[in-house]
């Protein structure tokens, strides 16, 4: 196997569902939060421009499954489970998902 394309166990990472804010207020249309599916983490606020998957570039819909990797970037669960088969680096910051450190 090539380096950076190792099998990665994403099942250990926290799982969330996206929840759109009912009162858009100052955050704007499309803003929402990542709500933990199990009690594994606190809710994370997502700004309007941060409420989309960086792999498929689609906005999160209410109740969709989201996963965050250790660098805190988040993606549709259905997208990120396929990603390490292509590349074991975060698609945004190149954080090494398998080794837990930045790719050099």
NULUMMAR-460781 format. One line per 8 residues: their letters; for each residue z, y, x of N, C-alpha, C. Coordinates in pm, whole numbers, plus 50000, padded with zeros to 5 digits. Each point is the difference from the previous one (the first is absolute). Layout:
<recs>
a> Z:Y:X:Z:Y:X:Z:Y:X | ...
</recs>
This chain:
<recs>
xxxxxxxx> 50000:49881:50083:50000:50119:49917:50000:50124:50087 | 49934:50104:49953:50000:50126:50073:50133:50071:49978 | 50044:50077:50103:50121:50079:49984:49979:50102:49890 | 50103:50021:49919:49989:50093:49889:49955:49932:49872 | 49962:49871:50009:49956:49928:49881:50086:49876:49979 | 50129:50013:50029:50092:49888:49986:50044:49987:49855 | 50039:49880:49961:50053:49980:49865:50132:50078:49989 | 50014:50076:49894:50118:50083:49980:50066:49957:49870
xxxxxxxx> 50131:49979:50003:50074:49962:49881:50043:50126:49925 | 49917:50045:49907:50029:50121:49924:50100:49977:49888 | 50037:49876:49975:50094:49972:49892:50139:50054:50030 | 50030:50029:50126:50132:50053:50034:50010:50151:49980 | 49889:50066:49974:50001:50145:49982:50040:50036:49858 | 50063:50118:49982:50041:50042:49866:49882:50014:49906 | 50022:49965:49874:49897:50011:49897:50042:50106:49898 | 49904:50077:49954:50026:50109:49907:49900:49995:49885
xxxxxxxx> 50026:50078:49897:49900:50028:49898:49990:50151:49991 | 49881:50050:49972:49978:50144:49990:50040:50047:49862 | 50063:50116:49993:50042:50061:49874:49960:50147:50002 | 49910:50039:49912:49955:50139:49991:50111:50085:49941 | 50018:50120:50054:50098:50092:49942:49956:50041:49862 | 50092:49997:49904:49969:50042:49863:49987:50152:49994 | 50088:50071:50071:49996:50146:50007:49938:50036:50134 | 49873:50037:49999:49927:50025:50124:50058:50116:50080
xxxxxxxx> 50051:50102:49932:50065:50111:50067:49928:50049:50123 | 50077:50030:50104:49942:50058:50121:49928:49898:50089 | 50021:49870:49976:49934:49900:50083:49855:49978:49960 | 49963:50031:49877:49861:49993:49956:49961:49866:49939 | 49882:49999:49942:49945:49880:49937:49981:49890:50103 | 50038:49879:49967:49982:49886:50089:50118:49972:50090 | 50099:50090:50003:50119:49976:50082:50084:49892:49933 | 50077:49930:50078:50083:49895:49945:50099:49950:50102
xxxxxxxx> 50051:49880:49976:50098:49943:50092:49975:49852:50017 | 50050:49947:50110:49996:49857:50026:50136:49945:49959 | 50004:49915:49899:50124:49943:49949:50011:49857:50051 | 50112:49967:50068:50014:49864:50052:49994:49896:49889 | 49928:49892:50024:49994:49890:49903:50133:49925:50001 | 50056:49977:50115:50134:49945:50015:50082:50108:50067 | 50131:49986:49995:50082:50102:50063:49992:49982:50151 | 49899:50058:50060:49981:49989:50145:49996:50137:50066
xxxxxxxx> 49976:50101:49923:49987:50135:50056:50017:50102:49889 | 50017:50124:50039:50011:50106:49899:49860:50042:49955 | 49995:50072:49889:49872:50051:49952:49946:50101:50100 | 49871:49997:50021:49935:50092:50092:49906:50090:49922 | 50014:50131:50017:49916:50097:49930:49865:50010:50071 | 49894:49996:49921:49865:50013:50055:49936:50127:49945 | 49955:50087:50087:49929:50120:49959:49865:49961:49942 | 49940:50091:49927:49871:49972:49936:49898:49945:50098
xxxxxxxx> 49985:50061:50115:49902:49956:50098:50036:49871:50071 | 50123:49953:49980:50047:49879:50066:50008:49883:49903 | 49947:50017:49882:50011:49898:49894:49874:49915:49990 | 49946:49964:50116:49883:49912:49999:50006:49904:50117 | 49931:49890:49985:49993:49897:50102:49900:50043:50108 | 50042:49994:50125:49912:50042:50110:49899:49892:50038 | 50009:49884:49940:49901:49896:50027:49884:50010:49902 | 50030:50000:49870:49892:50004:49900:49972:50142:49949
xxxxxxxx> 50087:50095:50036:49988:50142:49964:50011:50026:49849 | 50062:49909:49926:50022:50019:49856:50142:50052:49976 | 50013:50087:49900:50132:50050:49961:50081:49888:49940 | 50131:50006:50021:50090:49902:49941:50011:50025:49850 | 49997:49895:49923:50022:50005:49856:50144:49957:49973 | 50053:50040:49884:50136:49960:49964:50016:49849:50007 | 50113:49958:50054:50044:49860:50008:49919:49914:50097 | 49909:50058:50077:49923:49922:50097:50093:49960:50116
xxxxxxxx> 49976:49882:50057:50080:49951:50112:49958:50069:50129 | 50100:50049:50074:49977:50073:50126:50089:49936:50106 | 49952:49997:50124:50081:49954:50111:50000:50105:50109 | 50116:50017:50063:50013:50093:50112:50021:49919:50127 | 49935:50041:50108:50024:49934:50128:50101:50083:50078 | 50046:49949:50112:50112:50063:50072:49976:50145:50041 | 49877:50039:50015:49970:50139:50037:50008:50092:49877 | 50033:49946:49885:50017:50067:49870:49871:50029:49927
xxxxxxxx> 49885:49964:50052:49876:50016:49924:49997:49892:49892 | 49938:50031:49889:50003:49912:49883:49859:49977:49948 | 49983:49885:49935:49868:49956:49956:50016:49912:49877 | 49891:49981:49925:50003:49899:49894:50035:49867:50067 | 50084:49922:49937:50033:49868:50054:49873:49916:50016 | 49910:50009:49902:49876:49921:50006:49911:50041:50118 | 50011:50124:50046:49920:50045:50116:50066:49962:50132 | 50131:50024:50013:50067:49979:50128:50013:49852:50034
xxxxxxxx> 50005:49911:49900:50009:49857:50034:49872:49949:50065 | 49889:50066:49975:49872:49963:50062:49981:50067:50135 | 50060:50116:50020:49977:50082:50119:50030:49929:50132 | 50116:49934:50018:50028:49937:50131:49900:49894:50040 | 49924:49946:49905:49896:49904:50035:49885:50072:50070 | 49991:50131:49978:49898:50082:50065:50059:50065:50124 | 50116:50061:49986:50063:50076:50108:50151:50003:49976 | 50080:49969:50101:50146:49999:49986:50061:50135:50036
xxxxxxxx> 49924:50106:49979:50049:50136:50026:49999:50077:49870 | 50096:50091:49984:50000:50085:49882:49868:50076:49995 | 49933:50002:49884:49872:50070:49991:50011:50151:50015 | 50122:50053:49992:50019:50145:50010:50040:50042:50141 | 50108:49940:50054:50055:50048:50127:49985:49901:50116 | 49942:49884:49975:49978:49896:50101:50130:49934:50047 | 50107:50010:49921:50125:49930:50027:49971:49850:50000 | 50050:49930:50100:49976:49856:50012:50089:49926:49900
xxxxxxxx> 49943:49951:49894:50075:49934:49893:50069:49874:50051 | 49934:49926:50086:50054:49873:50050:50111:50019:50103 | 49978:50087:50094:50095:50018:50109:50106:50105:49972 | 49979:50086:49901:50099:50101:49967:50001:50118:50093 | 49886:50030:50062:49993:50118:50087:49861:50060:49991 | 49986:50120:50051:49871:50068:49995:49899:49929:50089 | 49877:49997:49954:49889:49940:50076:49958:50099:50108 | 49977:49950:50118:49956:50088:50109:49862:49964:50044
</recs>
